[in-house]
């Protein structure tokens, strides 16, 4: 009797262990192959290349590396003397062109008055010539005004300001350096564009919807971030195809029988960031999406197991 009891106990124990192993194996399969999560996530942000609009010597640098700046703050100044002189020159040209236009207008009015009094005093050709001179003087004045406004704009642009809110990074500009118009001298991280992007296997995309709740775990942090799916990328690069010399499709003739799932970027908008977590563009993150169907989480029960 006791032998039968021990045999039955061993059978039940073995069956229970087998069922537990099967359940654990099934859960691992579901977790790794079906549930939408990935360890391939990154903190990302828009990076603004700080570049001057005019060329010149840097006279003042008002910020330092890794300093947080606000939109409109002056970052550095370019020597203003050259631009001040250019504005004075442009204003002098405007004054001269305005005087020339005034003279041409008075001459035209005088000849038109003489023509009205006597048809023989002034010829029609002379009146047309003075009208043409007056029109040319007006056009010259408009050109001078445009040049003056451009000189004033260059003077204003000699102060380089921040276009977004965020920290400066890789900034080592010093007074005396010569900067070129349109050439970036530093990177400015747009603080308002900070987000997380998870690169999910294409086999998991059917489980992801815009608006799904997301948990983000940054490497090295103990607390999780929470957000939601903002958008899913509409296309990725096809590395098996490239344009040929004849503008025809150049398709790779080799084909790997072992096909790996492509990874598609999913953009995650963060709902709130704790003060004790530093969001640095490029940090590694694990992204777990909790799909919601009919207002209820899909994996809430299994995720606890």
Secondary structure as UniProt FT lines:
FT   HELIX           2..33
FT   STRAND          37..44
FT   STRAND          47..51
FT   STRAND          56..61
FT   TURN            65..66
FT   STRAND          68..69
FT   TURN            71..72
FT   STRAND          74..78
FT   HELIX           81..117
FT   TURN            119..121
FT   HELIX           124..156
FT   TURN            157..158
FT   STRAND          159..161
FT   STRAND          166..169
FT   TURN            175..176
FT   STRAND          178..179
FT   TURN            181..182
FT   STRAND          184..189
FT   HELIX           191..193
FT   STRAND          195..201
FT   HELIX           202..207
FT   TURN            210..211
FT   STRAND          213..218
FT   TURN            219..220
FT   STRAND          225..232
FT   TURN            239..240
FT   STRAND          241..243
FT   TURN            245..246
FT   STRAND          249..251
FT   STRAND          263..272
FT   TURN            275..276
FT   TURN            281..282
FT   STRAND          284..290
FT   STRAND          292..293
FT   TURN            294..295
FT   STRAND          296..297
FT   TURN            300..301
FT   HELIX           302..304
//
